[in-house]
Amino acid sequence: MGKPKLVKGKQLKGSRAERAKAARQAAGASSRPIKHPKPRLPSIWTTLGQAWRYDRAMRRALAHRGAGALDGELVQDILTGLGDNSLKADDPFVTTTLEAAANATGPVLQCGAGPMTVLLAMTMQRRSQYLWCLEHSSSTAATVRSQLARYDIRAGQVVCAPAEAFGDHIWYVLDVKHLPRGIGLVVCDGSNVLPNGMRGVVRRLERHLDQRCVVLVRNTNRPKDLDFAAKWAKAKGAPFILNDKAEPFVKIALRNQASASELASDRVLTVYGDVDEPKSLCQNPADRSRTG
C-alpha cells in the first residue's frame, strides 16, 4: 500500500468528509459551504395581476376614440403585460413616438415589429388611421399579429418581408408600390437589427412621405447613421433633433411640420444647443468621404 498523502505536514485521518474539511482548512478556505441565492421568480399572483392589468389597459385604451396620446399609466401596463422591460412609459422615445402618432397627418410606417407596434396600432385605430409595420422575422410578426387579433385591432398591418443587403444598407425585400402614400410618420424602431435602415426609407420610400412627415430613428449609435440623417435633414430644410443622451434617437420633422415657434422649442431638446444640424458626426474625414 502507498503512503498516506500529507497536507502541510499533517496526516489526514477519518472519513472522507473530515479529510475534505481538513483540506479546506489547510488551504485557508471557509469550512461552510457556499450558498448561492436562488433567483426570485414572479409568483403566480404577480403574473395573474400583470395579465389582468394588461387586459384592462388594452380594453380601456380601445374604448376611447379620437385624437390624443395614450395615457401613461395604460402604456406602462401594456408594456409590462407584453413582457418588455426595456421600455418604460416615460421614456423619451415612447412619449415622442406616441405623441407624433396622435398628430400624424397620414398613415404610420414602422420598421421593426415589437411592443411599440401594439401601441401604435391602438393609437391609429382611435384616430381611424392605419399602421403599416415591416418585420423580417416571421415568429415576431406572428406574435404581434396574435395580439392585434386578440383585441380586434384592425388598424395595424404587419408585413413580413426578408431583409437583404442593398449596397450600404440593409432593408426589406418588398414591392414599395403596395405601401401607402402620404405617410405622416416613420418609426425606424429596428435600426439596431437593420443597420442603416433609414437609408432604405429615404431611398425607396421618399416619394411616399407626406410633406409634413416626421421621421423617428432609434438606436442611432453609429456615427455614419447620424451623419447621413443630418445631411438628409439639411437637404430637406428640416430640423435635426437628437434626443435622450442615454439612449439617443433622432427626430426629423419636415419643414412644413412645425412653425417657427415650434422649431425654437425643438432646438431646446437637441444636445447640440442652438445648432440646427451638426455639420458632421463622423469620427474622421475618411468616414465622411465614404458616407452618402
N, C-alpha and C positions, 0 to 999 in steps of 0.2 A: 504494500500500500504506500501511496505517496505521502509526503509530509503535509500537514495542515497548513493552509495559507495564513500568513501573518499580515496584520494591518497595523502599522505603526508600532511594531514590536510586540503586539498583544495577540495571543492565540484566541481565536473565536471558538466558543463553545455554545452548546444549547441548540434550540430549534432554529429553523430557517428564519422565522420572524425575528428571533433575538439576534441572530447574526446580521440580518439586514439592518436592524436598528442600531447595532454597534457600528456597522459600516457607515451609516448616515451620520452618527455622532462623531465618528473619527474624521469624516470628510467635512465636518462643520455644518452639516445640513440640519434643518429642524426635524425633530422626531415626529412632529404632527404632519399628517398627510395634507396636501394642498387641496383646498376645496374651491372649485370653480363655481361662480354664481350661475344659477340656472336662468336662461332667458325668460323674461316676463312676457308671456303671450297674452293678448287680449282675451278676456273671459267671454263666455257665450253671451252674457248680458250686455257687455260692451259692444259686441258685434251686432246683436239684435237692435240695440239702441241706435247705432250708426245707420243701419239699414232702414229703420223706421224714420229717422230724421231725414235721410236721403229721399225716401219716397214722399214724405210730407213736403219737402222743399221743392221737389220736381212738380208736384201737383199744384202747389201754391203759385209757383212761377208761371205755369202754363195757364192758370185761371185768369190772370190779369192780361188784358190786351192793351195795345197802344205803345207809344214811344217811351223811352226811358230805360236806363240800365237796370240790371237785376240788383236786388238788394244784397248787400254784402254778407249778411247772415245766411241767406239762402245759398249764395255762391259757395260759402265755406262748407255748408252741409253737403252740397252736391259734390264738391271736390273730395271731401272726406269719404263720402259714400262710394265714389268711383275708385278709391284706393290710391289717389295721387297725393303724396306727401311733399312733392317738390314745389307745388304751387299753393299759395295762400290767397284768400280773398282780397287782402290789402296789398298784394304785390303790385308794383307799378305797371308791370306788363299786363296783368289780368285786368286791372281797373282801366287802363288806357285802351285795351282791346275791346272791352265790353262797352265803354262809352263811345268809341268810334263806330262800333256795330250799331248802337242805338241811334246814331246820327248819320249812318251811311246813306248816300244818295242813290244807291243801287244794290244789286246782289253782292254777296261777300264771297271771296275766293280764299280758301285756306290750303296751304301746302303742308301736309303732315297731319294725320288724324290723331286724336287723343281726347283727354277730358275737356279741353277748350272747344272741341267740336260740338259737344253736347250743349255747352253754354251758348255758343254762337248760334246753333240751330234753334234753340229756345228763344233767343233774342230776336232772330229773324222771323220766327213764326208769330211772335207777339206783334210784329210790325207788318205782317202779311208780305214778307220778302223771302228770299231764298239764299241758302248757303250751298256752295259747291266746294267739296273737300277732296283733295287729291292725296292718295296714300299708296305707297309701293308695297306694303306688307298686307297680304291677304288676311292673316289672322287678326291684325289690328283693325282692319276695315270691317271684318265680320263682328268683332266685339263692339265697335262703335255703332254699327247698324243695328245690333240687337238692342242696345239701349234706346236708340231712337224709335225703333218699332215698339218697344215695350210701352212707351208713353205716347205713341201715336204722333210723333214729331215728324211731320211730312215736309217741313221746310228745309231739311238737311239732306243733301245728296252726296254720298260718299262714293267716289270713283276710284277703283283700284287699278293702278297702272304701274308697270315695271319702271324702274329707274335705270338710266344708262348715262354714260359719259358723252357729252356733246362738246368736244373741244376743251374749253377751260372751265366747264361747269358740269354738274350732274343734275339731270331733270327727268321728268316723267315722259314716257313714250305714249303719246296720245294725239289725236287729231284735235287741235285747238278750235276747229270750226264748230265743234259741239258745245263749247263753253259759251256762256252768255256774254253779251257786250254791255257796255255801260257799268262795269264793275266799280262799286263805290268804295270797297275796302279789300286790301290784300294782306293776309296774315301769313308770313313765312315762319310757321311755328316749328317746322322740321329742318331748319337750316343747319342744325348740328349733324343731322343724318345725311342731308343732301348738301355738300359743300357748294358754295357759290350759287345757292338756289335762287337768289334774287336775280341773277343774270338770266336765268331761264324765264322768269316772269317778264323782265324788261324786254328781252329779245324776241320772245314768242307771243307775248300777250299784251304788248304795249298798245296795240290798236283796240284792245278790248277794255282798256281802262277808261273810266269816266274822267272828264276834265277836272273834277273836284275829288279825285280818288285819294285815299290815304293808304300808304304802304307801311306796314309794321314788320320788322325783321328781328327775330330773336336769335340769341347765341351768336352775337357779332363779335367774336374774339379774334378773328383773323384780320390783320391789317389790310390785306388786299380786298377783302369784302367791304370793309369800311371805306376804303379809298374809292372803290367802284360806286358804292351808294352815294358818296359825297359828290362825285363827278356827275352822276346821273341827275341828282337833285339840282345841282348848279346849272346843268344844261336845260332843265325844265323850269328854272327860276323858282324852285320850291325850297322852303326851309329844311335844313338837315338837322335833326334833333337827336342827340344821343342821351338817353335816359338811363338812370339807375347804374351807378358805377359798379356795384357789386355784381349784378348780372345784366350787363348792358344790352339794350335793344335800340334799334333805330326806328325813328318815325319820320316819314317824308309825306308832307301834305302838299299836293299840287297847288300852285299859286292861287287858283280860284277858290280853294277850300277855306281860306282864312282871310279875315280883314287885317288892316294894319295893326289894330289894337291886339288882335289875337296873335299875330306874329310876334309882337313885342312880348306878350306873356309867354310864348313858346320859347323865346330866347332865354328866359329865366331858367327854364328846365334843362337847357343844354349844358353840358360840362365845359363848353368852350367859351363861356361868358357871353360877350356881346358879338362874337363872331358868328355870322350866319352859317358858313360851311368851312370846315378845315380845308386848307389848301392841299394837303396830302397827309395820309395817315400810314404810308408805307414805312418800313424800317430803314430802307436805304434807297439811293437813287436807282439801283439796278432793278428793284422791285417795281418802282414807279414806271420805268420804261416798259416793263412787261405787262402791266395792268391795263386792261381795256375792255 
